[in-house]
Amino acid sequence: MLFIGAAYDPVADVVTTDAAEPMRRWCSDITEVTIAAGRWVALEQPEKVDAVLAHWLATRVGDFWPTYPAAPIWPRAAHSQQRVSRSAD
């Protein structure tokens, strides 16, 4: 499990309180990352959240997570061509 915490979250403070302890007890394989942000960590630091997610997916679930360009989720060229053909209709 990946848990991304916000260092300055006043609502779900997992940095200075023991609020995250149940999660730590119940999850035997947990990765915790704290990002310097407030309540809306994904909006305040989107690049950092994306980097943490990409790194965790690539290193922890690589067998299940396709990597570009070896196994793209969708072919970029085909996706672009679909948009062009739709706009032509």
Number of C-alpha atoms within 10 A of each C-alpha: 12 15 15 16 22 23 19 19 16 10 8 15 17 17 14 9 9 9 12 15 11 9 12 14 10 9 12 9 9 13 13 10 13 16 17 13 16 19 16 12 20 16 11 15 15 12 11 14 19 12 11 18 15 14 13 15 17 15 11 14 11 12 10 9 15 14 14 10 8 7 10 11 11 9 11 10 8 10 10 10 11 12 10 11 9 8 8 7 5
